[in-house]
Amino acid sequence: MSDAFTYWLLITGVFLVAGLVKGVTGMGLPTVAMGLLGSIMSPATAAAMLLIPSFITNFWQLIAGPAAMKVLRRFWSTMVGIMVGTTISTRLLVSADPTITRVALGAALVAYALYALKSPKISISPAAERWLSPVIGLVTGAITGVTGVFAIPAVPYYQALNLEKNDLVQALGLSFTVSTVALAAGLLFHGAFVAGGIGISTVAVLPALIGMWLGQVIRARISAQVFRLIFLLFLLTLGLEMIVRSLF
C-alpha cells in the first residue's frame, strides 16, 4: 500500500467521521477533523483543508430542512453580531496564545454540558431573546475571531431557547455558515489565510457530505430526548477534547 493511498484513505476516513458527527449533532466537523488531522499535517494546512467542507456542510445543514427562512428571520441580529465581532477580532487570531483561550472555551463547554445534563433546561423569554440575540452574536463573533471556534456562547444560547430539534440543527447551520465566511474573510484580509490545502479541501467535501447524510438518517430515527442527550454528551466531549489538546 503506497503512502499516497494511505494518506487519501486517512483523509477520507477523517471527513467521513467528522461529517457523521455533524449530521447527528448539528456541529463538530472542524473540531473532530482537526483533532484527527493534527497527527498527519500542520495546523495551518489542516485549517485550510477544513474551510470548504465546513462551509458546504454547514450551508447544506441550513437548507436541508423546512426552517431555513424561519431561523434566518428569527436570528438575523445574531448573524449581524457574529459578522461584526469576527471582523473586529480576527486580527488577534494570529498573535493571541491559543492555549489559554481554548482551555477556557473547553471548560465553558464542559460546565454547560454537565449543568444541562443534571438540571432542568434553561429557558429564555421572548423579551430577553430580542436584546440577547445581537449580544450573543457579537460575543460569539469575537470569540470566533480570536480562537477559530464557533460554538460559544451561540450553542448554549440556541439550546436555552428550547428549539425543536430540526430548528436547532438549522439554526446551528446558519450560525456556523456565517461564522465560516466571516472567519475566512477576516483571515484573508489580515494575511493569515493559508491556501495550500484548498485542493485537498475540495476533494474532502465528498466524504464529509456522505458522513453528514448518514448522520442525518440516524438523527431522523431517534427521539427528541435521545437527540438532546447525544447533543449534550457531544458538547461535553468537545470541551474535554479542547482542554486535553491544548494542555497536552
Helices and strands as residue ranges (DSSP letters): H 3-25, H 29-37, H 43-63, H 68-89, H 91-95, H 98-118, H 126-147, H 154-160, H 165-189, H 198-220, H 224-247
